[in-house]
Amino acid sequence: MKKMIYLPVAALVCIAALSGCTRSSYAIHTNDGRTLVSDGKPAEDSKTGLIQYTDANGKHQQINKSEVKEMSEFPK
């Protein structure tokens, strides 16, 4: 009887652990037609007018806000 309880409990623990690890990525569409993918939400610096993001390779990047047409979120 106890063995029958272990499987559902283990499944619930795994689902809870995985759902807590979800992180969204963003697609940054530029005016010239490029699509940049960021890992996590991009940060906007109002002083410099730049949008800072981490790309899919883990490198920190910046793009001028005037070059960005739109940003859209999608689940990872």
Residue pairs with C-beta under 8 A, 6 or more apart in sequence:
22 75
22 76
23 39
23 40
23 76
24 40
24 41
24 73
24 74
24 75
24 76
25 37
25 38
25 39
25 40
25 56
25 73
25 74
25 75
25 76
26 37
26 38
26 40
26 41
26 42
26 53
26 71
26 72
26 73
26 74
27 35
27 36
27 37
27 38
27 71
27 72
27 73
27 74
28 35
28 36
28 37
28 38
28 42
28 51
28 53
28 63
28 68
28 71
29 35
29 68
29 69
29 70
29 71
29 72
30 36
30 63
30 67
30 68
30 69
31 67
31 68
31 69
32 67
36 53
36 55
36 61
36 63
37 55
37 56
38 53
38 54
38 55
38 56
38 61
39 53
39 54
39 55
39 56
39 58
39 76
40 53
40 54
41 73
42 51
42 52
42 53
42 71
43 51
43 52
43 53
44 50
44 51
44 52
44 65
45 51
45 52
49 64
49 65
49 66
50 62
50 63
50 64
50 65
51 62
51 63
51 64
51 65
51 68
52 60
52 61
52 62
53 60
53 61
53 62
53 63
54 60
54 61
55 61
